[in-house]
Amino acid sequence: MTDKVSTRTVSAPLAGAGETGEVWELLAAAGWAEHTDANCTTEAVAPTGQVRLVFQPESIEYATTGVLWKVEGVGFPMADNLAVPARPLTWKATFTGAVPAELICAFLGRLVDPAGIDRPVISEEALTQMCATPVPETLLAAQRELQKAGDDSTG
C-alpha cells in the first residue's frame, strides 16, 4: 500500500513558507557549495563566488527582523583589459520566513540560469548625448571593451 500525500493549490502570495528542500536541490544542481555552521545557519556560495545565499533560522537577525533568507551579490567578473574594479557588494535581496520557498526558488532559478541576463549596449554617440558633460575617455574605452567582449562571446 502506498501512502499518498494530498495537496491543494493555494494562492502563491498566501501559500506560507513551505519546504526548503527545493531551494537546496536547485543550488546543488547548479554547483553551489553549501555549509551549515553550529548555529544552524546555512550558506551556499555560487561556483563563481559572486553570489551567496544565507538561510538563518536561528539567527538574531531572524528573531528581530524576520529576515530568514539573504541573497547577496558580492562582486562581478572583470573583463580582460578592462579597468573596472570588483565591487565587494553590489546588491542584496532578503526574504522573511513567510515568503513561500517556491517563490525564493523561482528567484534563485533565474539567478543560476547559465544564459544570464541580456542588457543593451549603449553606443558611444548615445552615451555622449545622454551626458551633460563630456564622457571621460576611460569610460568610453571600458564601454568599447564590453562591446568587444560581448561580440566575441556571441561568435
C-alpha positions as CSV (number, residue, x, y, z in Angstrom):
1,M,0.0,0.0,0.0
2,T,1.3,3.4,-1.0
3,D,0.7,6.4,1.2
4,K,-0.3,9.4,-0.9
5,V,0.4,13.0,0.2
6,S,-2.6,15.1,-0.5
7,T,-2.0,18.6,-1.8
8,R,-4.1,21.6,-2.6
9,T,-3.4,24.6,-4.8
10,V,-3.3,27.9,-2.9
11,S,-2.6,31.4,-4.0
12,A,1.2,32.0,-4.2
13,P,1.2,35.2,-2.1
14,L,-0.6,33.4,0.7
15,A,1.0,29.9,0.5
16,G,3.2,30.3,3.6
17,A,6.8,29.3,3.9
18,G,6.7,25.7,2.6
19,E,9.6,23.3,2.4
20,T,13.1,24.5,1.7
21,G,14.3,21.3,0.1
22,E,13.6,22.5,-3.5
23,V,15.9,25.5,-2.9
24,W,18.9,23.4,-1.8
25,E,18.3,20.9,-4.7
26,L,18.3,23.8,-7.2
27,L,21.6,25.2,-5.9
28,A,23.3,21.8,-5.6
29,A,22.4,21.1,-9.2
30,A,23.9,24.5,-10.2
31,G,27.2,23.6,-8.4
32,W,26.8,25.8,-5.4
33,A,28.9,24.8,-2.3
34,E,26.8,24.5,0.9
35,H,28.0,24.8,4.5
36,T,26.0,24.7,7.8
37,D,27.5,26.1,11.0
38,A,26.9,25.2,14.6
39,N,24.2,27.8,14.8
40,C,22.1,26.2,12.0
41,T,22.9,29.0,9.6
42,T,23.4,27.5,6.1
43,E,25.4,29.4,3.5
44,A,25.5,28.4,-0.2
45,V,28.1,30.0,-2.5
46,A,27.9,30.1,-6.3
47,P,30.8,28.4,-8.2
48,T,32.0,31.9,-9.2
49,G,32.0,33.1,-5.7
50,Q,29.9,36.1,-6.8
51,V,26.7,35.3,-5.1
52,R,25.8,33.7,-1.8
53,L,22.6,32.6,-0.1
54,V,22.3,32.6,3.7
55,F,19.5,30.7,5.4
56,Q,19.5,31.8,9.1
57,P,16.6,30.2,11.1
58,E,18.4,30.5,14.5
59,S,20.0,34.0,14.0
60,I,19.4,37.1,16.0
61,E,18.6,38.9,12.7
62,Y,15.7,36.5,12.0
63,A,14.5,36.8,15.6
64,T,14.5,40.6,15.4
65,T,13.7,41.4,11.8
66,G,12.1,38.3,10.4
67,V,14.8,38.0,7.6
68,L,15.2,34.3,7.1
69,W,16.9,34.3,3.7
70,K,19.6,36.7,2.3
71,V,20.9,36.6,-1.2
72,E,24.0,38.8,-1.8
73,G,25.8,39.6,-5.0
74,V,29.4,40.0,-3.8
75,G,31.0,41.3,-7.0
76,F,31.2,40.9,-10.7
77,P,33.8,39.5,-13.1
78,M,36.3,41.7,-14.7
79,A,36.7,41.5,-18.5
80,D,40.2,41.2,-19.8
81,N,42.0,44.5,-20.0
82,L,39.0,46.4,-18.5
83,A,39.9,48.8,-15.8
84,V,36.7,48.3,-13.7
85,P,37.4,47.3,-10.1
86,A,35.5,44.5,-8.5
87,R,32.9,45.7,-6.0
88,P,32.7,44.0,-2.6
89,L,28.9,44.1,-2.5
90,T,26.7,45.0,-5.5
91,W,23.2,44.1,-4.3
92,K,21.2,42.2,-1.6
93,A,17.8,40.6,-1.6
94,T,16.1,39.5,1.7
95,F,13.1,37.3,2.3
96,T,11.2,36.9,5.5
97,G,10.1,33.5,6.8
98,A,6.7,34.0,5.4
99,V,7.8,34.1,1.8
100,P,7.0,30.7,0.1
101,A,10.1,28.7,-0.6
102,E,8.8,28.1,-4.2
103,L,9.0,31.9,-4.8
104,I,12.5,32.0,-3.4
105,C,13.3,29.1,-5.7
106,A,11.9,30.9,-8.7
107,F,14.1,33.9,-7.9
108,L,17.2,31.7,-7.5
109,G,16.3,29.8,-10.6
110,R,16.7,32.9,-12.7
111,L,19.8,33.8,-10.8
112,V,21.6,30.5,-11.6
113,D,20.4,30.3,-15.2
114,P,23.6,30.0,-17.3
115,A,22.0,32.1,-20.0
116,G,22.5,35.2,-17.8
117,I,20.6,38.4,-18.5
118,D,20.8,40.4,-21.7
119,R,21.4,44.1,-21.4
120,P,21.5,46.6,-24.2
121,V,24.9,48.1,-25.0
122,I,24.8,51.9,-25.4
123,S,26.8,53.4,-28.3
124,E,29.4,56.0,-27.7
125,E,27.4,58.5,-29.5
126,A,24.2,57.9,-27.4
127,L,26.3,57.8,-24.2
128,T,27.8,61.2,-25.1
129,Q,24.4,62.7,-26.0
130,M,22.9,61.5,-22.7
131,C,25.5,63.1,-20.5
132,A,25.5,66.8,-19.8
133,T,29.3,66.8,-19.6
134,P,31.8,65.1,-21.9
135,V,32.2,61.4,-21.2
136,P,35.7,60.6,-19.9
137,E,37.8,58.6,-22.3
138,T,38.3,55.8,-19.7
139,L,34.6,55.2,-19.6
140,L,34.3,55.1,-23.4
141,A,37.3,52.7,-23.5
142,A,35.6,50.5,-21.0
143,Q,32.3,50.6,-23.0
144,R,34.2,49.6,-26.1
145,E,35.8,46.6,-24.3
146,L,32.4,45.5,-23.0
147,Q,31.0,45.7,-26.5
148,K,34.0,43.7,-27.9
149,A,33.7,41.1,-25.2
150,G,30.0,40.7,-26.0
151,D,30.7,40.4,-29.7
152,D,33.4,37.8,-29.1
153,S,31.1,35.7,-26.9
154,T,28.3,35.6,-29.4
155,G,30.6,34.2,-32.1
